């Protein structure tokens, strides 16, 4: 679940998937090579770090950083068989 900051409380919001939206897309993600999945996950992590930093800056200095970061993205799951 994601959280939305309000005046003094954190309200949980339901997670809406953005990439795993259909069986066809899930299968396409599963068909990616391990190097491709690792490369994509590295990009996702970098984006998540940037969004988290933006959210932190917003919480620390609302006037200087009026927009919080967006919801973080999920990493692509790596099948344990691909690691063998």
DAQUI-V915024 format. One record per backbone hydrogen bond with DSSP energy under -0.5 kcal/mol. NH is the residue of the N-H (numbers start at 1). CO is the residue of the C=O. If there is no record, write none. Layout:
{{NH:CO} {NH:CO}}
//
This chain:
{{2:13} {4:11} {6:9} {11:4} {11:9} {12:10} {13:2} {17:15} {21:19} {26:22} {27:23} {28:24} {29:25} {30:26} {31:27} {32:29} {37:33} {38:34} {39:35} {40:36} {41:37} {42:38} {43:39} {44:40} {45:41} {46:42} {47:43} {48:44} {49:45} {50:46} {51:47} {52:48} {53:49} {54:50} {55:51} {56:52} {57:53} {58:54} {59:55} {60:56} {61:57} {65:61} {68:66} {79:77} {82:79} {83:79} {83:80} {84:81}}
//
